[in-house]
Amino acid sequence: MRAFVAIPLPSSFSDWLGLYRTTFASTVPRLRLVPVASCHITLRFLGELLDEQIDDAVERLSLLATPGTSVVLDRFGVFRRDGYPTVLWTGPSVIPQALTDLAAKIDLSLSGLGSNGRTERFAPHATLGRFAPGTRDDEVAAIEAGSVEPFVVPVTDVVLYESIMGQGHPVYIARASVRLAPFAE
């Protein structure tokens, strides 16, 4: 199965995002918005994970003994490929050290599982939409420059998701959820 570990977003994320979705659609009509239920903050992409490795991955995650934390989504950004906007995302303007530490511990604990051998710099974000090919920077500039009402995401669990590719957006199925240690005081 194609798998990744992520932070699930609370149900209130839908209401928060609803404040901006109409603006996105009217500003860049060729933006294909991701279903809110598919939004998450990826901590580690595993690639192809064998069925017999699922229990091992869950056990390794459950041994993290890492305290929960929170992250504040307070900006919109755009990923680009070949100079053109491709992905609209939301993320923190300041990445909490506890979140960076959590991602590093997950990388280390899941080492050797899955087919993803890439090592990318951790950039916490939730993908909100994909721009049609040929979208120009001037079309997305207002979104990037716009103000964002901060949204706090409590990081109390990490989830091992299965990603099923198909027509349109991928479908994500939670295969296991692991509770983190209580917040550090």
C-alpha positions as CSV (number, residue, x, y, z in Angstrom):
1,M,0.0,0.0,0.0
2,R,1.1,3.6,-0.6
3,A,1.5,5.1,2.9
4,F,2.4,8.2,4.9
5,V,2.3,9.4,8.5
6,A,0.4,12.6,9.2
7,I,-1.3,14.9,11.7
8,P,-5.0,14.8,11.2
9,L,-6.8,18.1,11.3
10,P,-9.7,18.7,13.7
11,S,-13.2,19.0,12.4
12,S,-13.2,22.7,13.1
13,F,-10.6,23.1,10.2
14,S,-13.5,22.8,7.8
15,D,-15.2,25.9,9.2
16,W,-11.9,27.8,9.3
17,L,-11.1,26.9,5.7
18,G,-14.6,27.8,4.6
19,L,-13.7,31.4,5.3
20,Y,-11.2,31.3,2.4
21,R,-12.5,28.8,-0.1
22,T,-14.8,31.2,-1.9
23,T,-12.1,33.7,-2.2
24,F,-9.7,31.1,-3.6
25,A,-12.2,30.0,-6.2
26,S,-13.0,33.6,-7.3
27,T,-9.4,34.7,-7.3
28,V,-8.0,31.7,-9.3
29,P,-11.0,30.0,-11.0
30,R,-8.7,27.2,-12.3
31,L,-7.7,26.1,-8.8
32,R,-8.9,22.6,-8.0
33,L,-9.6,22.5,-4.3
34,V,-8.8,19.4,-2.3
35,P,-11.7,18.0,-0.3
36,V,-11.5,19.2,3.3
37,A,-11.6,15.6,4.5
38,S,-8.4,14.9,2.7
39,C,-6.4,17.8,4.4
40,H,-3.6,16.8,6.8
41,I,-0.1,17.7,7.7
42,T,2.3,15.1,6.4
43,L,5.2,14.1,8.8
44,R,6.7,11.3,6.7
45,F,5.9,9.9,3.3
46,L,6.7,6.2,3.2
47,G,5.9,5.3,-0.4
48,E,5.0,1.6,-0.9
49,L,4.6,-0.2,2.5
50,L,4.2,-3.9,2.4
51,D,1.1,-5.2,4.3
52,E,3.4,-7.2,6.6
53,Q,5.2,-4.0,7.6
54,I,2.0,-2.2,8.8
55,D,2.0,-3.7,12.3
56,D,5.8,-3.0,12.6
57,A,5.3,0.6,11.6
58,V,2.4,1.1,14.1
59,E,4.5,-0.5,16.9
60,R,7.5,1.8,16.1
61,L,5.2,4.8,16.1
62,S,3.7,3.8,19.5
63,L,7.2,3.7,21.0
64,L,8.0,7.3,20.2
65,A,7.1,8.6,23.7
66,T,7.0,12.1,22.3
67,P,4.8,14.7,23.9
68,G,2.1,16.3,21.9
69,T,2.3,19.9,20.8
70,S,0.4,22.3,18.6
71,V,1.1,24.1,15.4
72,V,-0.5,27.4,14.2
73,L,-1.5,27.6,10.5
74,D,-1.2,31.3,9.8
75,R,-0.2,31.7,6.2
76,F,-0.9,30.5,2.7
77,G,1.8,29.6,0.3
78,V,2.3,28.2,-3.2
79,F,4.7,25.5,-4.4
80,R,6.0,26.0,-7.9
81,R,7.4,23.7,-10.5
82,D,9.4,25.1,-13.5
83,G,8.4,28.6,-12.4
84,Y,4.6,28.0,-12.4
85,P,2.3,27.7,-9.4
86,T,1.2,24.1,-8.8
87,V,0.0,23.7,-5.2
88,L,-1.8,26.0,-2.7
89,W,-1.1,25.2,0.9
90,T,-1.4,26.5,4.4
91,G,1.2,26.2,7.1
92,P,2.9,27.9,10.0
93,S,5.1,31.0,9.6
94,V,7.1,29.7,12.6
95,I,7.7,25.9,12.8
96,P,7.7,24.8,16.5
97,Q,10.8,22.9,17.5
98,A,8.6,20.2,19.0
99,L,7.1,19.6,15.6
100,T,10.5,19.4,13.9
101,D,11.6,17.0,16.6
102,L,8.5,14.8,16.2
103,A,9.1,14.6,12.4
104,A,12.8,13.7,13.0
105,K,11.8,11.0,15.5
106,I,9.3,9.5,13.1
107,D,11.9,9.5,10.3
108,L,14.3,7.7,12.5
109,S,11.8,5.2,13.9
110,L,10.4,4.3,10.5
111,S,13.9,4.0,8.9
112,G,14.0,1.1,6.5
113,L,10.2,0.8,6.1
114,G,8.5,1.7,2.8
115,S,10.0,2.6,-0.6
116,N,10.7,6.3,0.0
117,G,14.4,6.8,0.2
118,R,14.2,10.6,-0.4
119,T,15.2,13.0,2.3
120,E,13.4,16.3,2.0
121,R,13.6,19.2,4.4
122,F,10.6,19.1,6.7
123,A,8.1,21.7,5.6
124,P,4.8,21.3,7.5
125,H,1.8,22.2,5.5
126,A,-1.7,21.1,4.5
127,T,-2.4,21.0,0.7
128,L,-5.5,23.0,-0.1
129,G,-5.6,22.8,-3.9
130,R,-3.8,22.3,-7.2
131,F,-3.5,25.0,-9.8
132,A,-4.2,24.2,-13.5
133,P,-1.2,24.0,-15.7
134,G,-0.2,27.5,-17.0
135,T,-1.5,29.4,-13.9
136,R,0.6,32.5,-13.5
137,D,2.2,34.1,-10.4
138,D,0.1,37.2,-10.8
139,E,-3.0,35.1,-10.5
140,V,-2.0,33.7,-7.1
141,A,-0.2,36.7,-5.7
142,A,-3.3,38.0,-3.8
143,I,-3.7,34.6,-2.1
144,E,-0.1,34.5,-0.9
145,A,-0.2,38.1,0.3
146,G,-3.6,37.8,2.0
147,S,-4.0,37.9,5.7
148,V,-4.8,34.6,7.5
149,E,-6.7,34.2,10.7
150,P,-4.5,31.8,12.8
151,F,-5.8,28.3,13.2
152,V,-4.3,26.2,16.0
153,V,-3.9,22.5,15.3
154,P,-3.4,20.3,18.4
155,V,-0.9,17.6,17.7
156,T,-2.1,14.8,20.0
157,D,-2.1,11.8,17.5
158,V,-0.2,10.7,14.4
159,V,-2.0,8.6,11.8
160,L,-0.7,6.0,9.4
161,Y,-2.7,6.6,6.2
162,E,-3.1,4.6,3.1
163,S,-3.2,6.6,-0.1
164,I,-5.4,5.2,-2.9
165,M,-4.8,6.8,-6.2
166,G,-7.6,7.0,-8.7
167,Q,-9.7,9.4,-10.7
168,G,-9.5,13.0,-9.3
169,H,-8.1,13.4,-5.8
170,P,-6.5,10.5,-3.9
171,V,-8.5,8.9,-1.1
172,Y,-6.8,8.6,2.3
173,I,-7.8,5.8,4.7
174,A,-6.6,5.9,8.3
175,R,-5.0,2.5,8.9
176,A,-3.9,3.2,12.5
177,S,-3.8,6.1,14.9
178,V,-1.2,6.5,17.7
179,R,-1.7,8.8,20.7
180,L,1.3,10.9,21.6
181,A,2.3,11.5,25.2
182,P,0.4,14.3,27.0
183,F,1.5,17.9,26.3
184,A,4.7,18.9,28.1
185,E,4.0,21.5,30.8
